[in-house]
Amino acid sequence: MRQRSITAFFFALVMLGGIYGGPHSFFLLFGLVAVIGAWELGNLVYKHEDAHRELRKVLITGLTAVVYIWIGGDIMHWWTMNPFLAVALLPAVFGLLATVELFLAGKTPFPNLGIYFLSVFYLAVPLILLLMIAYGEQYYPNRVLALLLLVWTNDTGAYLFGKKWGKTKLFERISPNKTWEGTLGGAFFAILISWGLSFLIHDFTLFQWLALSVVAAIGSNVGDLVESMLKRSVGVKDSGSIMPGHGGILDRFDAFIFCLPFYWLVLQWVS
């Protein structure tokens, strides 16, 4: 418990410093989330690959980092990305990776190819959408913290309600501890905090805040279940050990990352 508390304290400091330190520290913070998360994902998905595991982890991490930096830098107005070049590069990158797999002679070359791009869509693209939410004509750090709070509040409420009243299993095959009672309790907390945030942060309408809380309530659970499904498929408990007592980066950010595309869609479609 003491170890978990110390880790949580320093985690909170890093998060607040990264978010409120300005656009550069914000970009770096979630760039690290993308890179470390991609490395952990590589550890999981290539667990049973005998040949060249480390090289494949470098490739999956490098591709994720390049996509995040290239597109993210354009969003932050540091340079201008040519969209036609981006489209042309996709098949070129696929061809290069296919050539690499040809020489690596892995057991499952085409699934390996898919995994390289899985990391881009699982990590880089959602975090790029976070950059789009947080950065317009200027940087809005309160938005980032608020979206994180919706997920964390939902998780806390689900834990408290589930521990006190949880009886009906939500998805026992993947996560034996999740219950419907906890899920509904988490949703209640998320909606309540979104209502409070609407008075403090006026970037979004009340209806948008409530819609975002629904995304957090549903997406948090699904995102956590998806990562649990991945970990169970390879027989591990945590995605990594970078955060003592808490596991890896994917363990801490799986729910938030899963919610990000739906957050972005809500803000585009709901007024």
Backbone as CSV, one residue per row, in Angstrom:
resi,resn,N_x,N_y,N_z,CA_x,CA_y,CA_z,C_x,C_y,C_z
1,MET,0.826,-1.209,0.000,0.000,0.000,0.000,0.864,1.265,0.000
2,ARG,1.962,1.244,0.807,2.834,2.409,0.868,3.475,2.671,-0.490
3,GLN,3.914,1.581,-1.136,4.531,1.720,-2.455,3.552,2.302,-3.454
4,ARG,2.316,1.811,-3.435,1.288,2.326,-4.348,1.037,3.806,-4.111
5,SER,1.007,4.203,-2.826,0.746,5.602,-2.488,1.871,6.516,-2.959
6,ILE,3.115,6.075,-2.782,4.261,6.881,-3.226,4.254,7.024,-4.743
7,THR,4.000,5.904,-5.431,3.944,5.948,-6.892,2.832,6.870,-7.365
8,ALA,1.654,6.776,-6.719,0.518,7.613,-7.100,0.837,9.094,-6.891
9,PHE,1.557,9.417,-5.815,1.915,10.810,-5.531,2.802,11.375,-6.632
10,PHE,3.856,10.649,-6.978,4.766,11.129,-8.020,4.102,11.121,-9.400
11,PHE,3.215,10.153,-9.623,2.459,10.120,-10.879,1.611,11.378,-11.018
12,ALA,0.940,11.769,-9.935,0.112,12.983,-9.954,0.957,14.219,-10.216
13,LEU,2.153,14.288,-9.605,3.035,15.432,-9.825,3.467,15.529,-11.287
14,VAL,3.846,14.385,-11.856,4.280,14.370,-13.257,3.134,14.779,-14.177
15,MET,1.938,14.262,-13.911,0.793,14.591,-14.749,0.459,16.079,-14.672
16,LEU,0.393,16.616,-13.471,0.050,18.034,-13.320,1.145,18.929,-13.915
17,GLY,2.400,18.549,-13.690,3.500,19.322,-14.259,3.489,19.294,-15.772
18,GLY,3.222,18.112,-16.340,3.188,17.990,-17.793,2.033,18.743,-18.419
19,ILE,0.871,18.675,-17.790,-0.319,19.326,-18.342,-0.252,20.841,-18.192
20,TYR,0.172,21.309,-17.010,0.142,22.750,-16.754,1.499,23.428,-16.987
21,GLY,2.483,22.671,-17.444,3.778,23.270,-17.742,3.811,23.974,-19.081
22,GLY,2.733,23.882,-19.847,2.681,24.527,-21.153,2.542,23.514,-22.271
23,PRO,2.367,23.983,-23.508,2.127,23.068,-24.630,3.283,22.112,-24.904
24,HIS,4.530,22.563,-24.680,5.668,21.691,-24.961,5.726,20.523,-23.971
25,SER,5.535,20.813,-22.683,5.566,19.745,-21.685,4.366,18.816,-21.856
26,PHE,3.228,19.367,-22.251,2.046,18.547,-22.530,2.306,17.589,-23.690
27,PHE,2.890,18.131,-24.762,3.218,17.310,-25.929,4.206,16.211,-25.547
28,LEU,5.214,16.562,-24.758,6.224,15.588,-24.331,5.622,14.532,-23.420
29,LEU,4.770,14.947,-22.498,4.154,14.009,-21.557,3.409,12.906,-22.283
30,PHE,2.538,13.280,-23.203,1.735,12.260,-23.876,2.517,11.588,-25.006
31,GLY,3.597,12.215,-25.453,4.512,11.514,-26.342,5.175,10.357,-25.614
32,LEU,5.548,10.581,-24.356,6.125,9.503,-23.545,5.101,8.405,-23.291
33,VAL,3.857,8.795,-23.071,2.789,7.791,-22.901,2.689,6.924,-24.157
34,ALA,2.754,7.567,-25.333,2.670,6.828,-26.596,3.855,5.889,-26.768
35,VAL,5.057,6.384,-26.489,6.277,5.597,-26.716,6.371,4.437,-25.733
36,ILE,6.192,4.729,-24.444,6.291,3.660,-23.437,5.153,2.663,-23.619
37,GLY,3.958,3.180,-23.930,2.824,2.292,-24.178,3.066,1.377,-25.357
38,ALA,3.691,1.907,-26.432,3.989,1.083,-27.604,5.013,0.007,-27.271
39,TRP,6.006,0.355,-26.464,7.005,-0.635,-26.047,6.341,-1.751,-25.236
40,GLU,5.454,-1.363,-24.308,4.737,-2.367,-23.515,3.837,-3.221,-24.398
41,LEU,3.180,-2.592,-25.363,2.335,-3.344,-26.289,3.172,-4.353,-27.067
42,GLY,4.359,-3.929,-27.502,5.253,-4.847,-28.185,5.648,-6.012,-27.310
43,ASN,5.902,-5.741,-26.027,6.221,-6.814,-25.086,5.100,-7.836,-24.997
44,LEU,3.860,-7.341,-25.023,2.703,-8.237,-24.894,2.463,-9.034,-26.168
45,VAL,2.379,-8.349,-27.281,1.959,-9.019,-28.518,3.054,-9.903,-29.115
46,TYR,4.322,-9.589,-28.780,5.413,-10.415,-29.294,5.971,-11.361,-28.239
47,LYS,5.203,-11.585,-27.195,5.655,-12.427,-26.087,6.050,-13.827,-26.553
48,HIS,5.296,-14.382,-27.502,5.539,-15.753,-27.948,6.317,-15.820,-29.265
49,GLU,6.835,-14.676,-29.708,7.645,-14.659,-30.933,9.103,-14.950,-30.564
50,ASP,9.674,-15.978,-31.149,11.031,-16.391,-30.766,12.107,-15.499,-31.358
51,ALA,11.932,-15.105,-32.611,13.011,-14.428,-33.335,12.844,-12.904,-33.339
52,HIS,13.918,-12.205,-32.998,14.014,-10.746,-33.176,12.912,-9.982,-32.440
53,ARG,12.609,-10.397,-31.234,11.571,-9.698,-30.457,11.945,-8.241,-30.204
54,GLU,13.192,-7.999,-29.816,13.612,-6.642,-29.474,13.552,-5.719,-30.692
55,LEU,13.950,-6.222,-31.844,13.883,-5.406,-33.059,12.447,-5.060,-33.389
56,ARG,11.550,-6.008,-33.238,10.142,-5.733,-33.525,9.581,-4.694,-32.552
57,LYS,10.008,-4.751,-31.304,9.548,-3.754,-30.333,10.086,-2.364,-30.688
58,VAL,11.301,-2.310,-31.196,11.856,-1.027,-31.649,11.049,-0.492,-32.827
59,LEU,10.674,-1.365,-33.755,9.916,-0.937,-34.932,8.524,-0.432,-34.533
60,ILE,7.846,-1.167,-33.670,6.486,-0.767,-33.284,6.509,0.544,-32.496
61,THR,7.542,0.711,-31.662,7.677,1.940,-30.874,8.072,3.112,-31.768
62,GLY,9.009,2.866,-32.684,9.452,3.927,-33.580,8.351,4.432,-34.484
63,LEU,7.558,3.523,-35.043,6.462,3.935,-35.926,5.429,4.753,-35.163
64,THR,5.110,4.322,-33.955,4.156,5.066,-33.121,4.673,6.457,-32.810
65,ALA,5.957,6.558,-32.459,6.550,7.850,-32.114,6.577,8.788,-33.316
66,VAL,6.956,8.277,-34.479,7.037,9.112,-35.684,5.664,9.673,-36.053
67,VAL,4.633,8.836,-36.008,3.283,9.296,-36.346,2.819,10.363,-35.357
68,TYR,3.035,10.110,-34.062,2.627,11.081,-33.035,3.347,12.418,-33.224
69,ILE,4.651,12.380,-33.423,5.443,13.610,-33.535,5.113,14.358,-34.828
70,TRP,5.015,13.637,-35.925,4.801,14.274,-37.230,3.434,14.956,-37.296
71,ILE,2.378,14.210,-36.979,1.035,14.793,-37.048,0.811,15.746,-35.876
72,GLY,1.303,15.350,-34.693,1.128,16.200,-33.520,1.799,17.553,-33.672
73,GLY,2.992,17.575,-34.271,3.679,18.848,-34.485,2.906,19.776,-35.399
74,ASP,2.194,19.207,-36.362,1.349,20.008,-37.245,0.183,20.610,-36.457
75,ILE,-0.419,19.816,-35.576,-1.534,20.308,-34.753,-1.074,21.437,-33.837
76,MET,0.161,21.328,-33.326,0.694,22.349,-32.420,1.256,23.553,-33.182
77,HIS,1.121,23.547,-34.532,1.578,24.654,-35.385,3.096,24.826,-35.375
78,TRP,3.820,23.730,-35.189,5.281,23.800,-35.232,5.788,23.619,-36.655
79,TRP,5.066,22.931,-37.480,5.377,22.767,-38.895,4.100,22.392,-39.620
80,THR,4.145,22.343,-40.937,2.963,22.023,-41.733,3.151,20.661,-42.393
81,MET,2.223,19.782,-42.137,2.276,18.438,-42.695,1.541,18.411,-44.029
82,ASN,2.140,17.787,-45.012,1.499,17.621,-46.315,0.614,16.374,-46.278
83,PRO,-0.725,16.517,-46.330,-1.604,15.343,-46.227,-1.430,14.347,-47.369
84,PHE,-1.085,14.840,-48.568,-0.881,13.937,-49.703,0.375,13.084,-49.493
85,LEU,1.390,13.689,-48.878,2.593,12.937,-48.549,2.280,11.851,-47.527
86,ALA,1.431,12.187,-46.557,1.054,11.211,-45.526,0.352,10.009,-46.142
87,VAL,-0.559,10.268,-47.078,-1.277,9.176,-47.747,-0.313,8.318,-48.558
88,ALA,0.628,8.964,-49.238,1.594,8.226,-50.057,2.539,7.394,-49.208
89,LEU,2.839,7.887,-48.006,3.789,7.182,-47.151,3.215,5.892,-46.559
90,LEU,1.896,5.838,-46.404,1.297,4.651,-45.784,1.665,3.359,-46.506
91,PRO,1.409,3.253,-47.830,1.811,2.018,-48.514,3.321,1.839,-48.567
92,ALA,4.060,2.952,-48.559,5.520,2.850,-48.564,6.019,2.241,-47.253
93,VAL,5.462,2.706,-46.146,5.836,2.155,-44.841,5.448,0.685,-44.756
94,PHE,4.246,0.366,-45.245,3.814,-1.036,-45.260,4.806,-1.890,-46.050
95,GLY,5.230,-1.398,-47.207,6.181,-2.137,-48.036,7.514,-2.350,-47.330
96,LEU,7.997,-1.315,-46.633,9.258,-1.450,-45.912,9.158,-2.465,-44.780
97,LEU,8.049,-2.385,-44.031,7.862,-3.326,-42.919,7.676,-4.753,-43.428
98,ALA,6.986,-4.904,-44.561,6.824,-6.226,-45.157,8.178,-6.789,-45.569
99,THR,9.043,-5.928,-46.090,10.390,-6.365,-46.463,11.184,-6.791,-45.232
100,VAL,11.042,-6.021,-44.154,11.716,-6.376,-42.904,11.254,-7.744,-42.413
101,GLU,9.925,-7.970,-42.426,9.396,-9.259,-41.980,9.882,-10.400,-42.866
102,LEU,10.092,-10.106,-44.128,10.606,-11.122,-45.051,11.956,-11.646,-44.572
103,PHE,12.802,-10.748,-44.095,14.138,-11.147,-43.641,14.147,-11.649,-42.199
104,LEU,13.185,-11.176,-41.383,13.160,-11.625,-39.993,12.654,-13.056,-39.862
105,ALA,11.893,-13.509,-40.856,11.422,-14.904,-40.906,10.689,-15.313,-39.633
106,GLY,9.718,-14.490,-39.215,8.947,-14.812,-38.024,7.906,-15.882,-38.276
107,LYS,7.310,-16.367,-37.192,6.294,-17.413,-37.295,5.028,-16.897,-37.974
108,THR,4.678,-15.651,-37.683,3.418,-15.084,-38.183,3.689,-13.714,-38.811
109,PRO,4.250,-13.659,-39.999,4.676,-12.374,-40.571,3.540,-11.390,-40.810
110,PHE,2.399,-11.867,-41.318,1.321,-10.914,-41.617,0.611,-10.414,-40.359
111,PRO,0.346,-11.264,-39.355,-0.109,-10.705,-38.082,0.885,-9.716,-37.483
112,ASN,2.170,-9.983,-37.652,3.177,-9.035,-37.159,3.065,-7.684,-37.856
113,LEU,2.812,-7.714,-39.160,2.613,-6.464,-39.904,1.418,-5.691,-39.361
114,GLY,0.345,-6.402,-39.088,-0.848,-5.751,-38.540,-0.583,-5.125,-37.184
115,ILE,0.266,-5.762,-36.384,0.546,-5.262,-35.043,1.298,-3.941,-35.093
116,TYR,2.192,-3.763,-36.075,2.885,-2.474,-36.199,1.871,-1.330,-36.321
117,PHE,0.857,-1.548,-37.137,-0.141,-0.497,-37.360,-1.182,-0.464,-36.246
118,LEU,-1.348,-1.595,-35.542,-2.237,-1.613,-34.380,-1.791,-0.575,-33.358
119,SER,-0.494,-0.503,-33.108,0.008,0.453,-32.132,-0.289,1.892,-32.542
120,VAL,-0.215,2.164,-33.845,-0.512,3.515,-34.330,-1.959,3.886,-34.030
121,PHE,-2.882,2.960,-34.304,-4.304,3.269,-34.117,-4.741,3.142,-32.661
122,TYR,-4.045,2.304,-31.910,-4.390,2.108,-30.498,-3.830,3.215,-29.620
123,LEU,-2.655,3.763,-29.990,-1.975,4.735,-29.138,-1.780,6.093,-29.809
124,ALA,-1.116,6.120,-30.956,-0.758,7.411,-31.568,-1.983,8.213,-31.977
125,VAL,-2.920,7.589,-32.697,-4.081,8.334,-33.205,-4.956,8.882,-32.073
126,PRO,-5.330,8.088,-31.044,-6.104,8.676,-29.953,-5.392,9.839,-29.267
127,LEU,-4.081,9.728,-29.054,-3.360,10.810,-28.395,-3.229,12.031,-29.304
128,ILE,-3.191,11.828,-30.606,-3.245,12.943,-31.549,-4.589,13.662,-31.441
129,LEU,-5.659,12.896,-31.275,-6.981,13.503,-31.089,-7.033,14.300,-29.785
130,LEU,-6.319,13.842,-28.760,-6.225,14.623,-27.523,-5.542,15.964,-27.802
131,LEU,-4.486,15.953,-28.606,-3.830,17.209,-28.980,-4.815,18.148,-29.674
132,MET,-5.664,17.596,-30.529,-6.640,18.421,-31.246,-7.668,19.023,-30.288
133,ILE,-8.050,18.257,-29.275,-9.003,18.768,-28.288,-8.368,19.873,-27.453
134,ALA,-7.100,19.679,-27.103,-6.443,20.593,-26.163,-5.866,21.837,-26.818
135,TYR,-5.645,21.786,-28.133,-4.930,22.881,-28.779,-5.701,23.395,-29.980
136,GLY,-6.049,24.697,-29.913,-6.689,25.372,-31.030,-5.883,26.598,-31.357
137,GLU,-6.463,27.758,-31.116,-5.699,28.992,-31.241,-4.710,29.127,-30.086
138,GLN,-4.994,28.443,-28.998,-4.100,28.415,-27.847,-4.243,27.065,-27.162
139,TYR,-3.455,26.854,-26.112,-3.464,25.594,-25.393,-4.423,25.692,-24.213
140,TYR,-5.286,24.666,-24.032,-6.292,24.647,-22.975,-6.019,23.478,-22.024
141,PRO,-5.152,23.671,-21.025,-4.784,22.563,-20.136,-5.938,22.036,-19.294
142,ASN,-6.890,22.923,-18.938,-8.008,22.477,-18.113,-8.835,21.389,-18.796
143,ARG,-8.916,21.453,-20.109,-9.652,20.425,-20.845,-9.032,19.048,-20.632
144,VAL,-7.708,19.010,-20.693,-6.995,17.735,-20.564,-7.228,17.142,-19.188
145,LEU,-7.027,17.954,-18.148,-7.222,17.459,-16.790,-8.665,17.019,-16.571
146,ALA,-9.613,17.775,-17.115,-11.027,17.442,-16.935,-11.369,16.099,-17.577
147,LEU,-10.871,15.853,-18.773,-11.151,14.583,-19.454,-10.529,13.412,-18.699
148,LEU,-9.354,13.634,-18.129,-8.747,12.614,-17.279,-9.578,12.387,-16.023
149,LEU,-10.054,13.481,-15.421,-10.852,13.374,-14.199,-12.127,12.566,-14.420
150,LEU,-12.752,12.723,-15.578,-13.970,11.956,-15.860,-13.688,10.452,-15.810
151,VAL,-12.567,10.041,-16.405,-12.206,8.619,-16.410,-11.834,8.159,-15.015
152,TRP,-10.981,8.930,-14.341,-10.528,8.525,-13.010,-11.673,8.518,-11.998
153,THR,-12.589,9.481,-12.117,-13.741,9.515,-11.220,-14.635,8.307,-11.467
154,ASN,-14.839,7.980,-12.732,-15.631,6.799,-13.060,-14.994,5.540,-12.464
155,ASP,-13.689,5.408,-12.607,-12.989,4.230,-12.087,-13.082,4.165,-10.567
156,THR,-12.922,5.314,-9.909,-13.007,5.352,-8.444,-14.411,5.002,-7.970
157,GLY,-15.421,5.599,-8.626,-16.803,5.299,-8.256,-17.144,3.837,-8.483
158,ALA,-16.667,3.273,-9.594,-16.925,1.864,-9.892,-16.296,0.969,-8.834
159,TYR,-15.075,1.323,-8.411,-14.399,0.525,-7.380,-15.157,0.585,-6.055
160,LEU,-15.548,1.802,-5.631,-16.225,1.961,-4.340,-17.597,1.289,-4.328
161,PHE,-18.383,1.523,-5.371,-19.711,0.908,-5.444,-19.593,-0.608,-5.582
162,GLY,-18.645,-1.049,-6.409,-18.476,-2.480,-6.605,-18.052,-3.196,-5.348
163,LYS,-17.159,-2.569,-4.584,-16.687,-3.175,-3.343,-17.800,-3.251,-2.302
164,LYS,-18.650,-2.241,-2.284,-19.708,-2.180,-1.272,-20.938,-2.987,-1.676
165,TRP,-21.363,-2.866,-2.936,-22.638,-3.477,-3.341,-22.523,-4.434,-4.529
166,GLY,-21.339,-4.589,-5.063,-21.202,-5.385,-6.277,-21.522,-6.863,-6.107
167,LYS,-22.445,-7.358,-6.906,-22.821,-8.773,-6.885,-22.928,-9.359,-8.289
168,THR,-23.457,-8.575,-9.214,-23.714,-9.081,-10.563,-22.508,-8.835,-11.456
169,LYS,-21.880,-9.913,-11.917,-20.659,-9.791,-12.709,-20.941,-9.138,-14.062
170,LEU,-20.048,-8.237,-14.454,-20.195,-7.534,-15.726,-19.652,-8.361,-16.888
171,PHE,-18.422,-8.844,-16.750,-17.777,-9.612,-17.809,-16.774,-10.551,-17.148
172,GLU,-17.295,-11.561,-16.473,-16.478,-12.406,-15.603,-15.359,-13.113,-16.358
173,ARG,-15.585,-13.462,-17.610,-14.567,-14.190,-18.373,-13.282,-13.385,-18.510
174,ILE,-13.395,-12.066,-18.598,-12.226,-11.211,-18.798,-11.782,-10.551,-17.500
175,SER,-12.744,-10.036,-16.737,-12.417,-9.310,-15.503,-13.382,-9.734,-14.397
176,PRO,-12.983,-10.693,-13.569,-13.888,-11.251,-12.546,-14.358,-10.240,-11.507
177,ASN,-13.626,-9.148,-11.319,-13.970,-8.198,-10.252,-14.951,-7.119,-10.684
178,LYS,-15.164,-6.938,-11.971,-16.083,-5.898,-12.437,-17.531,-6.347,-12.264
179,THR,-18.360,-5.442,-11.753,-19.779,-5.746,-11.547,-20.644,-4.666,-12.172
180,TRP,-21.904,-5.010,-12.415,-22.856,-4.031,-12.942,-23.118,-2.935,-11.915
181,GLU,-23.159,-3.298,-10.647,-23.393,-2.290,-9.609,-22.257,-1.266,-9.587
182,GLY,-21.021,-1.769,-9.696,-19.883,-0.861,-9.744,-19.902,0.015,-10.984
183,THR,-20.272,-0.578,-12.104,-20.339,0.174,-13.360,-21.348,1.314,-13.272
184,LEU,-22.515,1.034,-12.724,-23.536,2.073,-12.580,-23.099,3.138,-11.574
185,GLY,-22.420,2.701,-10.498,-21.899,3.666,-9.529,-20.857,4.577,-10.155
186,GLY,-19.981,4.010,-10.987,-18.981,4.813,-11.671,-19.611,5.817,-12.617
187,ALA,-20.662,5.381,-13.323,-21.369,6.278,-14.239,-21.998,7.443,-13.478
188,PHE,-22.572,7.145,-12.320,-23.176,8.195,-11.490,-22.124,9.233,-11.090
189,PHE,-20.963,8.768,-10.647,-19.890,9.680,-10.248,-19.407,10.514,-11.433
190,ALA,-19.267,9.877,-12.597,-18.785,10.599,-13.780,-19.767,11.690,-14.193
191,ILE,-21.051,11.378,-14.177,-22.070,12.378,-14.537,-22.067,13.516,-13.527
192,LEU,-21.918,13.183,-12.257,-21.910,14.201,-11.202,-20.717,15.141,-11.369
193,ILE,-19.534,14.588,-11.617,-18.340,15.427,-11.766,-18.426,16.255,-13.045
194,SER,-19.036,15.713,-14.087,-19.160,16.488,-15.330,-20.083,17.689,-15.122
195,TRP,-21.126,17.503,-14.343,-22.022,18.610,-14.015,-21.274,19.697,-13.258
196,GLY,-20.430,19.298,-12.300,-19.629,20.270,-11.562,-18.609,20.968,-12.447
197,LEU,-17.991,20.218,-13.349,-16.988,20.800,-14.239,-17.594,21.835,-15.187
198,SER,-18.869,21.663,-15.512,-19.516,22.606,-16.429,-19.584,24.017,-15.846
199,PHE,-19.541,24.127,-14.510,-19.560,25.436,-13.865,-18.150,26.029,-13.759
200,LEU,-17.132,25.171,-13.793,-15.758,25.622,-13.606,-15.021,25.854,-14.919
201,ILE,-15.324,25.020,-15.918,-14.640,25.106,-17.207,-15.692,25.344,-18.280
202,HIS,-15.666,26.511,-18.877,-16.737,26.916,-19.789,-16.403,26.656,-21.262
203,ASP,-15.410,25.809,-21.502,-15.024,25.511,-22.880,-16.086,24.695,-23.606
204,PHE,-16.871,23.914,-22.848,-17.899,23.058,-23.428,-19.253,23.392,-22.818
205,THR,-20.322,23.070,-23.550,-21.677,23.275,-23.024,-21.988,22.199,-21.982
206,LEU,-23.043,22.427,-21.213,-23.469,21.428,-20.226,-23.803,20.107,-20.908
207,PHE,-24.480,20.195,-22.051,-24.850,18.971,-22.756,-23.607,18.218,-23.222
208,GLN,-22.582,18.950,-23.669,-21.334,18.312,-24.065,-20.652,17.643,-22.872
209,TRP,-20.641,18.332,-21.735,-20.050,17.743,-20.535,-20.758,16.443,-20.161
210,LEU,-22.081,16.458,-20.199,-22.831,15.249,-19.846,-22.582,14.130,-20.849
211,ALA,-22.487,14.494,-22.128,-22.191,13.489,-23.153,-20.794,12.915,-22.943
212,LEU,-19.835,13.762,-22.585,-18.477,13.296,-22.308,-18.451,12.340,-21.114
213,SER,-19.289,12.609,-20.119,-19.337,11.718,-18.952,-19.895,10.348,-19.325
214,VAL,-20.847,10.316,-20.249,-21.381,9.029,-20.721,-20.294,8.251,-21.459
215,VAL,-19.506,8.964,-22.284,-18.375,8.325,-22.963,-17.408,7.742,-21.940
216,ALA,-17.094,8.529,-20.892,-16.172,8.050,-19.858,-16.733,6.832,-19.138
217,ALA,-18.026,6.855,-18.850,-18.638,5.744,-18.115,-18.617,4.446,-18.913
218,ILE,-18.888,4.542,-20.201,-18.916,3.331,-21.048,-17.511,2.985,-21.537
219,GLY,-16.818,3.991,-22.073,-15.514,3.744,-22.669,-14.469,3.280,-21.677
220,SER,-14.518,3.778,-20.436,-13.545,3.364,-19.430,-13.612,1.864,-19.192
221,ASN,-14.832,1.369,-19.053,-15.004,-0.066,-18.803,-14.589,-0.901,-20.011
222,VAL,-14.997,-0.469,-21.194,-14.648,-1.238,-22.394,-13.138,-1.208,-22.626
223,GLY,-12.526,-0.029,-22.472,-11.088,0.085,-22.668,-10.305,-0.790,-21.706
224,ASP,-10.751,-0.826,-20.452,-10.095,-1.667,-19.457,-10.272,-3.150,-19.789
225,LEU,-11.458,-3.508,-20.250,-11.721,-4.902,-20.616,-10.896,-5.327,-21.829
226,VAL,-10.742,-4.423,-22.794,-9.960,-4.747,-23.989,-8.506,-5.023,-23.611
227,GLU,-7.948,-4.161,-22.738,-6.561,-4.404,-22.339,-6.449,-5.673,-21.502
228,SER,-7.442,-5.935,-20.639,-7.444,-7.173,-19.849,-7.510,-8.394,-20.764
229,MET,-8.292,-8.282,-21.833,-8.387,-9.371,-22.800,-7.019,-9.640,-23.426
230,LEU,-6.304,-8.559,-23.776,-4.976,-8.703,-24.355,-4.021,-9.363,-23.368
231,LYS,-4.023,-8.912,-22.116,-3.103,-9.461,-21.117,-3.430,-10.924,-20.826
232,ARG,-4.703,-11.263,-20.751,-5.084,-12.659,-20.522,-4.667,-13.547,-21.688
233,SER,-4.718,-13.007,-22.896,-4.382,-13.820,-24.066,-2.908,-14.226,-24.083
234,VAL,-2.073,-13.444,-23.381,-0.646,-13.788,-23.333,-0.205,-14.206,-21.936
235,GLY,-1.155,-14.260,-21.000,-0.872,-14.792,-19.679,-0.054,-13.909,-18.766
236,VAL,-0.319,-12.575,-18.784,0.395,-11.674,-17.875,-0.618,-10.877,-17.053
237,LYS,-0.168,-10.389,-15.897,-1.040,-9.626,-15.005,-1.001,-8.131,-15.314
238,ASP,0.206,-7.608,-15.567,0.382,-6.183,-15.831,1.056,-5.982,-17.181
239,SER,0.813,-4.826,-17.777,1.444,-4.532,-19.079,2.913,-4.195,-18.933
240,GLY,3.326,-3.772,-17.736,4.715,-3.408,-17.489,4.950,-3.203,-16.011
241,SER,6.118,-2.666,-15.681,6.466,-2.470,-14.269,7.046,-1.086,-14.010
242,ILE,6.816,-0.151,-14.932,7.409,1.176,-14.801,6.845,1.949,-13.614
243,MET,5.639,1.572,-13.164,5.005,2.236,-12.030,4.814,1.215,-10.918
244,PRO,5.754,1.115,-9.986,5.686,0.101,-8.926,4.354,0.137,-8.166
245,GLY,3.731,-1.023,-8.074,2.453,-1.122,-7.389,1.256,-0.830,-8.272
246,HIS,1.504,-0.280,-9.471,0.414,0.080,-10.374,0.527,-0.584,-11.743
247,GLY,1.655,-1.206,-12.034,1.823,-1.853,-13.334,2.510,-0.948,-14.341
248,GLY,2.005,-0.999,-15.569,2.627,-0.255,-16.654,1.803,0.942,-17.100
249,ILE,2.305,1.629,-18.102,1.615,2.798,-18.655,0.269,2.390,-19.247
250,LEU,0.218,1.279,-19.957,-1.058,0.835,-20.532,-2.077,0.536,-19.443
251,ASP,-1.622,0.016,-18.307,-2.534,-0.262,-17.199,-3.160,1.024,-16.670
252,ARG,-2.417,2.118,-16.696,-2.912,3.392,-16.152,-3.724,4.184,-17.175
253,PHE,-3.413,4.027,-18.455,-4.023,4.886,-19.465,-4.939,4.147,-20.434
254,ASP,-5.145,2.849,-20.246,-5.946,2.092,-21.218,-7.350,2.655,-21.376
255,ALA,-8.004,2.970,-20.257,-9.373,3.489,-20.318,-9.415,4.871,-20.959
256,PHE,-8.488,5.734,-20.562,-8.455,7.102,-21.091,-8.196,7.109,-22.591
257,ILE,-7.216,6.324,-23.029,-6.883,6.267,-24.455,-8.061,5.741,-25.266
258,PHE,-8.757,4.744,-24.730,-9.906,4.190,-25.439,-11.020,5.228,-25.583
259,CYS,-11.157,6.107,-24.599,-12.220,7.123,-24.626,-11.933,8.261,-25.602
260,LEU,-10.658,8.526,-25.890,-10.288,9.745,-26.622,-10.963,9.895,-27.983
261,PRO,-11.030,8.858,-28.843,-11.727,9.064,-30.127,-13.198,9.425,-29.947
262,PHE,-13.820,8.861,-28.916,-15.240,9.140,-28.673,-15.432,10.515,-28.035
263,TYR,-14.482,10.940,-27.203,-14.488,12.320,-26.725,-14.479,13.279,-27.916
264,TRP,-13.555,13.033,-28.833,-13.406,13.923,-29.995,-14.693,13.943,-30.828
265,LEU,-15.275,12.771,-31.041,-16.521,12.703,-31.828,-17.653,13.461,-31.142
266,VAL,-17.764,13.317,-29.837,-18.804,14.032,-29.088,-18.647,15.529,-29.286
267,LEU,-17.423,16.027,-29.184,-17.196,17.463,-29.313,-17.415,17.978,-30.727
268,GLN,-17.343,17.077,-31.725,-17.626,17.473,-33.093,-19.119,17.486,-33.380
269,TRP,-19.858,16.583,-32.794,-21.249,16.354,-33.159,-22.272,16.904,-32.168
270,VAL,-21.849,17.096,-30.930,-22.797,17.542,-29.895,-22.552,18.997,-29.583
271,SER,-23.600,19.774,-29.549,-23.439,21.207,-29.246,-24.309,21.589,-28.051
